[in-house]
């Protein structure tokens, strides 16, 4: 019941906040297209304010804020949402942004893992880097309509299920609240975008996703299960940045080398591309369900095969287009 309340409240608060803030965002924060953009007309950004507030309201209504680790994740989400909001309205220098992300990530991992032996400190350091990496990957992937909303819906519902399976009810409430907020945002962002999440949404939801995954893992959920809904975003971002680094190009420079961008450039609509990516994320999750009785190495190999298939999509589309030419 608490999970259902969280989902409904998150959706209602998100919708109400978007209705109230959109006219103001339209006047204040327009995202003007550039060479990296996948949209062609100016669209207000900053809609993530509503999604973050909706998720927090839902988590609170579902009485999950009383659970320490979920409260830590919510505070981390709010902290990075503020950093993103400042970046949406102005420009936070890259180094300062990374330092703030590092501080929040370390605090999150420190409070969740609660070190007792020296090896825990190594784990905290590694986990903080993973948290920062995924948060920025989520931000990099937020480039087309519907992609982030669908990703959060899948991630939230999946983590809600893991919370049920591993007796961590607060994670179930938090996951459903995130899914409800993202679902409420989806009609405002697709098929035609009235508003974008902005950095306030991508940073806040990015760290909320990886933070909730971290708490589930620390509460006994298998690492492979926790990683399942995140794998495609990590692979896409890592592949794009890796190619730029190996090619001697500036990895910090804006580009259009992500798989999802190349699929859009091949002629697919934003919504179709977002659904494709969601399908691969669902496949990663389904693999963990189906592989319950399989050897772990086979599950990992199968997951890698799904990831490679995803990364190969632009090449396959290019070959298909070439073969179709007279």
N, C-alpha and C positions, 0 to 999 in steps of 0.2 A: 504494500500500500504506500509506504514512504517513497518508493521508487517512482510509482505512478504520479504521486503528488509532485515530486521533483520535476518530472518530465513536463507536466502540464503547466506548472508555475513558470518554469524556464521559458517555455514557448510563449506564454502570455506576456511575460515581462519583456522578452526580446521584441515581440511585435509592438507592444505599447511604446517601448523606448525608441524603436525605429520610426514609428509614426510621429513621435514628438520631435526627434532630433534631425530627421532627414532634411527639412527645410533649412535648418541652421547649417548643416554640413554642406548643403548645396551652395550656400553663400560663402562658406569659409574655406572649404578644403576640396578643391577639384583636382582629380588625377588627370593631368594632361598627357595624351599619348606621346611616346617617343619611339626610337627605333627598336627598343626591346619589348614594347607593349604588344599585347594581343588584342587590344581594343582600339577603335578608330575615333571615338568621340570622347570628350571630357565627361568623367563620371565622378561624383563625390565619393571620397573615401572616409574611413572612420566609422563605418557601420559596425565594426568589431566592438565598439563601446557597448552597443545593445546586446550583442551575443555574450560578452564577458559578464555584464551585469545580469543578464538572464540566467546564465549558468550559476552564478553565485547565489542568486535568489532561489533557484531551484534546489541547490545543495542545502541552503539554509532551511527552506521549507520542508525538505526531506529529513531534517534533523541530523545531517551528516557533519555539520561544522563542529559538533561536539567531539568528534573523533580527531585526535591530534594530527595524524598523518594527513588526513584529508584537509584539515585546516591549513597545514603547512603548504600543501599544493595550491590551495585557493589564494593564500597570501603571495606565493610566488607568481601565480597567474596575474594578480592585481599589480604587483610590482613591475613586471615586464610589460603589462598592458599600458601602464603609465609611461614607460620608456618609449613604447611604440607610439603612443599618443603624441608625445613631444616630437617624435620624428615625423609624424603625419603633419603636424602643424608648423614645423620648422625643419630643422635638420640636426640630428645629434651626430657628432663626429664618430667615425667608425671605431676608433680606439676607445673612446669614452663609452660607446654602446657596448663593446665587447667586455670592458671592465665591469660595467653594471650587470651584464648577463652573467659574468663569472661569479660575481659576489652573490647574486641571487641563486645561481646553480649550486654553488658550494654550500650556502646556507640550507637549501632544500635537501641536498644529499646528507649533510651533517645531521639535520634534525630527523630525517627518516631512518638513516642507517644507525645512528647513535653509536659511535665507535667505542669498542672496549679493548681491543688489542691492536697492535701496530698495523696488522694487515688490513684492518678496517679503514685505516687512513688512506692506504693505497686504493682500496675500493672506492672510497669517497672521491679521490682525485680522478680516477678513471670514470666514475659515474657522472661527475660534474662535466667532464669533457663531452660525454655522450649527451647529456642534457642540453648543453650549449649547441652541440652539433645538430641535434634533431630540431631544436627550436629555430635555428637558422634555416635548416632544410625546409621546414614547414613554411617559413617566410618566402624562401626562393620559389617554392612550388605554387604559391598563391598568385598565379598569373592569368588564370582564365576563370570564367564564370562557373560556378557550382563546384569547382574542384575541392575547395577547402570544406565547404558545407558537407559534401558527401563523405569526405575523409573523416570528419569529426563524428558524423552519424555512425559510420562503420566502427570507428575506434571506440566511441562511447558505448554503443550497444555491446560490442565485444568485451570490453572491460566490465560492463554490467554483468554479463554472463559469467565471466571469470570470478567476479565478486560473489556471485551466488554459489558457484562450484567450490570455491575455497573459503567459504564462510567469512567473507569480508563485506558485510552488508553496506558499509559506508561507501565502498568503491562502486557498488551497484547503484546507489543513489547518485553519486557523482557522475558516473558514466551516463545514466539516463538523463540527468540534468544537462550535460554537455550535448547529448544527442538531441534533446528537445529544443535547446537554444539554436543549434545548427539547422535543424529542420525548419524552425520558424524563420530563419534568415534566408533559406534557400529560395523562396518565391521572390524575394527582393533582389536576388543576385542572378537568377536564371529563369528562362533562357536569355532574356535581355536584362542587363544589369542596371538597376536603379541606384545601387550603391555598392561599393567595395568594402571588404573587411578593413583594409588598411593595416598598417603595422601594429596598431593597437590590438587588432583581432588576431593577426598571425603570430605575433610574439606571445600574447596571452594564451591563446588556444594551443600553440605549439608546446609551450612549457607545461601546460595543464595535461596534455596528452602523454608526454614522456614522463612527467611527474607522477601521474596516476599509475602509469605502467611500472614505474620504479617502486611505488608503494605496494602494488600487487605482487611484484617479484619478491619483495622483502617479506611479504606475508605468505610466502610459499607457492605462489603461482609459478609454473615453469617458465624459464627465460624464453624458450621458443614460442610459447603461447603469447607471452607479453609482446614479443617482437613482431608477431604476425601482421597486425594491421599497420605497422610502421615501416615495414621492409621496403615497399615500393618507393616511398618518398625518399628513404635513405639511399636506395640504389640509384634513382634518377639523379639526385643531387650529386652523389659521389661520382657517378659516371661522367656527368657533365663537367664537373670541376677537374676530375682526373684527366680527361682528354685535353683540357686547356693547359693544365700544368705540364703534361708530357709534351704537348705541342709548343711549349715555350711562350704561351699567350698569358696575359695578365688575368689571373683567376678572379681578381676582385672586380674586373670590368664587367658592365652589364652585357648580356649576350642572349642568344636565342638557341642554345644548344641542348636544353632539356628535352627529354623525350616528348613530353606533352606539347612543348612549343613546336617541335618538328612535325608532330601529328597534325596540329592545327595548320601549320604551313603547307601540309600535304592536302589540305582542303576539308578536313573534318571540322564540324562545328564545335564550339566550346563545350556544349552539353554532351555531345557524343564522345568527345575526348575525355571529359570528366567521368562519364559512365564507364568508358574503357578502363581507365585507371582504377576506378572503384571495383570493377570486375576482377582485376588482377589482385587487388588487396583482399577481396572476398575469397579468392582462390587460395591465397596464403593462409587465411584463417581456416578455410574448409580443410586444407591439408592437415592442419594440426588436429582437427576433429577426426578425420578419417584415419590419421596415422597413430591413433591411440595405442594400437597393439603392434605398431611397426618399430623396428630398431631406430634409435635416434639418428644414426648416421644416414639412414635412408630418408627420413623426414627432412633432414638438412639438405641432402642432395636434391630432393624433389623441390624444396623451396628455392634452392639456387636455380633449378631448371625453370621454374616459373618466373623468377627474376630475369634470367637471361632472355626468356621469351618476350618479356615486356620490353627490355632494352633493345630487342631486335625489331620491334614493331615499325619504326620509321624506315629501316632498311627494306623490310618486306613490302611496305606501302610504296616505296620508291621503285622497287623491282616490278611490282604489279602495275604501276602506272607506265613504266617503260615498256613492258610487254604488251600493254593495251594500245600503245601507239601504232598507227598504221605504218 
